């Protein structure tokens, strides 16, 4: 199975039949406030890269750890996600 990194907290895995989106999440082991472990959590199975990219971009605001208080912040987060996918597709 091949892996393509989107950013430090998300990646795409390729198998014969699917594009698999995964997100890095805390494993649940904490010392004080610092995470000491992580695991990759399934974000979904997708039939095409296009559908995966749409899901990644449209759900970007939901993955944020901090609170979102304005529509401007939502738009900014979505634009950032779009830039990451565009950069990945162009191979930069």
Rosetta constraint file for C-alpha pairs under 8 A:
AtomPair CA 1 CA 13 HARMONIC 6.58 0.50
AtomPair CA 1 CA 14 HARMONIC 5.71 0.50
AtomPair CA 1 CA 15 HARMONIC 5.42 0.50
AtomPair CA 2 CA 13 HARMONIC 5.64 0.50
AtomPair CA 2 CA 14 HARMONIC 5.23 0.50
AtomPair CA 2 CA 15 HARMONIC 7.12 0.50
AtomPair CA 3 CA 11 HARMONIC 6.85 0.50
AtomPair CA 3 CA 12 HARMONIC 5.67 0.50
AtomPair CA 3 CA 13 HARMONIC 4.45 0.50
AtomPair CA 3 CA 14 HARMONIC 6.36 0.50
AtomPair CA 4 CA 11 HARMONIC 5.64 0.50
AtomPair CA 4 CA 12 HARMONIC 5.01 0.50
AtomPair CA 4 CA 13 HARMONIC 6.29 0.50
AtomPair CA 5 CA 10 HARMONIC 6.56 0.50
AtomPair CA 5 CA 11 HARMONIC 4.42 0.50
AtomPair CA 5 CA 12 HARMONIC 6.35 0.50
AtomPair CA 6 CA 10 HARMONIC 5.50 0.50
AtomPair CA 6 CA 11 HARMONIC 5.00 0.50
AtomPair CA 6 CA 12 HARMONIC 7.08 0.50
AtomPair CA 6 CA 84 HARMONIC 6.85 0.50
AtomPair CA 6 CA 85 HARMONIC 7.27 0.50
AtomPair CA 6 CA 88 HARMONIC 6.82 0.50
AtomPair CA 7 CA 11 HARMONIC 6.83 0.50
AtomPair CA 7 CA 84 HARMONIC 7.79 0.50
AtomPair CA 8 CA 24 HARMONIC 7.93 0.50
AtomPair CA 9 CA 23 HARMONIC 5.61 0.50
AtomPair CA 9 CA 24 HARMONIC 4.81 0.50
AtomPair CA 9 CA 25 HARMONIC 7.75 0.50
AtomPair CA 10 CA 21 HARMONIC 7.37 0.50
AtomPair CA 10 CA 22 HARMONIC 5.69 0.50
AtomPair CA 10 CA 23 HARMONIC 4.44 0.50
AtomPair CA 10 CA 24 HARMONIC 6.06 0.50
AtomPair CA 11 CA 21 HARMONIC 6.03 0.50
AtomPair CA 11 CA 22 HARMONIC 5.44 0.50
AtomPair CA 11 CA 23 HARMONIC 6.60 0.50
AtomPair CA 12 CA 19 HARMONIC 6.65 0.50
AtomPair CA 12 CA 20 HARMONIC 5.47 0.50
AtomPair CA 12 CA 21 HARMONIC 4.77 0.50
AtomPair CA 12 CA 22 HARMONIC 6.29 0.50
AtomPair CA 13 CA 19 HARMONIC 6.01 0.50
AtomPair CA 13 CA 20 HARMONIC 4.93 0.50
AtomPair CA 13 CA 21 HARMONIC 6.52 0.50
AtomPair CA 13 CA 22 HARMONIC 7.66 0.50
AtomPair CA 14 CA 18 HARMONIC 6.30 0.50
AtomPair CA 14 CA 19 HARMONIC 5.03 0.50
AtomPair CA 14 CA 20 HARMONIC 6.25 0.50
AtomPair CA 15 CA 19 HARMONIC 6.66 0.50
AtomPair CA 15 CA 20 HARMONIC 7.88 0.50
AtomPair CA 17 CA 47 HARMONIC 7.14 0.50
AtomPair CA 18 CA 45 HARMONIC 6.02 0.50
AtomPair CA 18 CA 46 HARMONIC 5.55 0.50
AtomPair CA 18 CA 47 HARMONIC 5.26 0.50
AtomPair CA 18 CA 48 HARMONIC 7.14 0.50
AtomPair CA 19 CA 45 HARMONIC 5.84 0.50
AtomPair CA 19 CA 46 HARMONIC 5.04 0.50
AtomPair CA 19 CA 47 HARMONIC 6.28 0.50
AtomPair CA 19 CA 48 HARMONIC 6.42 0.50
AtomPair CA 19 CA 49 HARMONIC 6.42 0.50
AtomPair CA 19 CA 52 HARMONIC 7.04 0.50
AtomPair CA 20 CA 42 HARMONIC 7.53 0.50
AtomPair CA 20 CA 43 HARMONIC 7.34 0.50
AtomPair CA 20 CA 44 HARMONIC 5.85 0.50
AtomPair CA 20 CA 45 HARMONIC 4.67 0.50
AtomPair CA 20 CA 46 HARMONIC 6.22 0.50
AtomPair CA 20 CA 52 HARMONIC 7.85 0.50
AtomPair CA 21 CA 42 HARMONIC 6.27 0.50
AtomPair CA 21 CA 43 HARMONIC 4.92 0.50
AtomPair CA 21 CA 44 HARMONIC 5.40 0.50
AtomPair CA 21 CA 45 HARMONIC 6.58 0.50
AtomPair CA 21 CA 46 HARMONIC 7.90 0.50
AtomPair CA 21 CA 52 HARMONIC 7.08 0.50
AtomPair CA 22 CA 40 HARMONIC 5.89 0.50
AtomPair CA 22 CA 41 HARMONIC 5.36 0.50
AtomPair CA 22 CA 42 HARMONIC 4.62 0.50
AtomPair CA 22 CA 43 HARMONIC 4.89 0.50
AtomPair CA 22 CA 44 HARMONIC 7.23 0.50
AtomPair CA 23 CA 40 HARMONIC 5.40 0.50
AtomPair CA 23 CA 41 HARMONIC 5.18 0.50
AtomPair CA 23 CA 42 HARMONIC 6.53 0.50
AtomPair CA 23 CA 43 HARMONIC 6.37 0.50
AtomPair CA 24 CA 38 HARMONIC 6.44 0.50
AtomPair CA 24 CA 39 HARMONIC 5.72 0.50
AtomPair CA 24 CA 40 HARMONIC 4.59 0.50
AtomPair CA 24 CA 41 HARMONIC 6.21 0.50
AtomPair CA 25 CA 38 HARMONIC 5.48 0.50
AtomPair CA 25 CA 39 HARMONIC 5.61 0.50
AtomPair CA 25 CA 40 HARMONIC 6.23 0.50
AtomPair CA 25 CA 41 HARMONIC 6.61 0.50
AtomPair CA 26 CA 35 HARMONIC 6.46 0.50
AtomPair CA 26 CA 37 HARMONIC 6.10 0.50
AtomPair CA 26 CA 38 HARMONIC 4.35 0.50
AtomPair CA 26 CA 39 HARMONIC 6.35 0.50
AtomPair CA 27 CA 35 HARMONIC 7.93 0.50
AtomPair CA 27 CA 36 HARMONIC 7.97 0.50
AtomPair CA 27 CA 37 HARMONIC 5.31 0.50
AtomPair CA 27 CA 38 HARMONIC 4.34 0.50
AtomPair CA 27 CA 39 HARMONIC 5.49 0.50
AtomPair CA 28 CA 35 HARMONIC 7.57 0.50
AtomPair CA 28 CA 37 HARMONIC 7.28 0.50
AtomPair CA 28 CA 38 HARMONIC 7.64 0.50
AtomPair CA 29 CA 35 HARMONIC 6.15 0.50
AtomPair CA 29 CA 36 HARMONIC 5.74 0.50
AtomPair CA 29 CA 37 HARMONIC 5.98 0.50
AtomPair CA 30 CA 34 HARMONIC 5.62 0.50
AtomPair CA 30 CA 35 HARMONIC 4.64 0.50
AtomPair CA 30 CA 36 HARMONIC 5.66 0.50
AtomPair CA 30 CA 37 HARMONIC 7.74 0.50
AtomPair CA 31 CA 35 HARMONIC 6.58 0.50
AtomPair CA 31 CA 36 HARMONIC 6.92 0.50
AtomPair CA 45 CA 52 HARMONIC 7.90 0.50
AtomPair CA 46 CA 51 HARMONIC 6.28 0.50
AtomPair CA 46 CA 52 HARMONIC 5.62 0.50
AtomPair CA 47 CA 51 HARMONIC 7.08 0.50
AtomPair CA 47 CA 52 HARMONIC 7.91 0.50
AtomPair CA 48 CA 52 HARMONIC 6.48 0.50
AtomPair CA 49 CA 53 HARMONIC 6.09 0.50
AtomPair CA 50 CA 54 HARMONIC 6.25 0.50
AtomPair CA 51 CA 55 HARMONIC 6.25 0.50
AtomPair CA 52 CA 56 HARMONIC 6.14 0.50
AtomPair CA 53 CA 57 HARMONIC 6.17 0.50
AtomPair CA 53 CA 85 HARMONIC 6.69 0.50
AtomPair CA 54 CA 58 HARMONIC 6.01 0.50
AtomPair CA 55 CA 59 HARMONIC 5.90 0.50
AtomPair CA 56 CA 60 HARMONIC 6.03 0.50
AtomPair CA 56 CA 81 HARMONIC 7.28 0.50
AtomPair CA 57 CA 78 HARMONIC 5.79 0.50
AtomPair CA 57 CA 81 HARMONIC 5.24 0.50
AtomPair CA 57 CA 82 HARMONIC 5.91 0.50
AtomPair CA 58 CA 78 HARMONIC 6.75 0.50
AtomPair CA 59 CA 63 HARMONIC 6.81 0.50
AtomPair CA 60 CA 64 HARMONIC 6.98 0.50
AtomPair CA 60 CA 77 HARMONIC 6.54 0.50
AtomPair CA 60 CA 78 HARMONIC 6.10 0.50
AtomPair CA 60 CA 81 HARMONIC 6.48 0.50
AtomPair CA 61 CA 68 HARMONIC 7.89 0.50
AtomPair CA 61 CA 74 HARMONIC 6.07 0.50
AtomPair CA 61 CA 77 HARMONIC 6.11 0.50
AtomPair CA 61 CA 78 HARMONIC 6.88 0.50
AtomPair CA 68 CA 73 HARMONIC 6.39 0.50
AtomPair CA 68 CA 74 HARMONIC 7.00 0.50
AtomPair CA 69 CA 73 HARMONIC 7.15 0.50
AtomPair CA 70 CA 74 HARMONIC 6.79 0.50
AtomPair CA 71 CA 75 HARMONIC 6.30 0.50
AtomPair CA 72 CA 76 HARMONIC 6.17 0.50
AtomPair CA 73 CA 77 HARMONIC 6.17 0.50
AtomPair CA 74 CA 78 HARMONIC 6.25 0.50
AtomPair CA 75 CA 79 HARMONIC 6.10 0.50
AtomPair CA 76 CA 80 HARMONIC 6.17 0.50
AtomPair CA 77 CA 81 HARMONIC 6.29 0.50
AtomPair CA 78 CA 82 HARMONIC 6.18 0.50
AtomPair CA 79 CA 83 HARMONIC 6.23 0.50
AtomPair CA 80 CA 84 HARMONIC 6.40 0.50
AtomPair CA 81 CA 85 HARMONIC 6.41 0.50
AtomPair CA 82 CA 86 HARMONIC 6.08 0.50
AtomPair CA 83 CA 87 HARMONIC 6.00 0.50
AtomPair CA 84 CA 88 HARMONIC 6.14 0.50
AtomPair CA 85 CA 89 HARMONIC 6.14 0.50
AtomPair CA 86 CA 90 HARMONIC 6.15 0.50
AtomPair CA 87 CA 91 HARMONIC 5.99 0.50
AtomPair CA 87 CA 92 HARMONIC 5.38 0.50
AtomPair CA 88 CA 92 HARMONIC 6.44 0.50
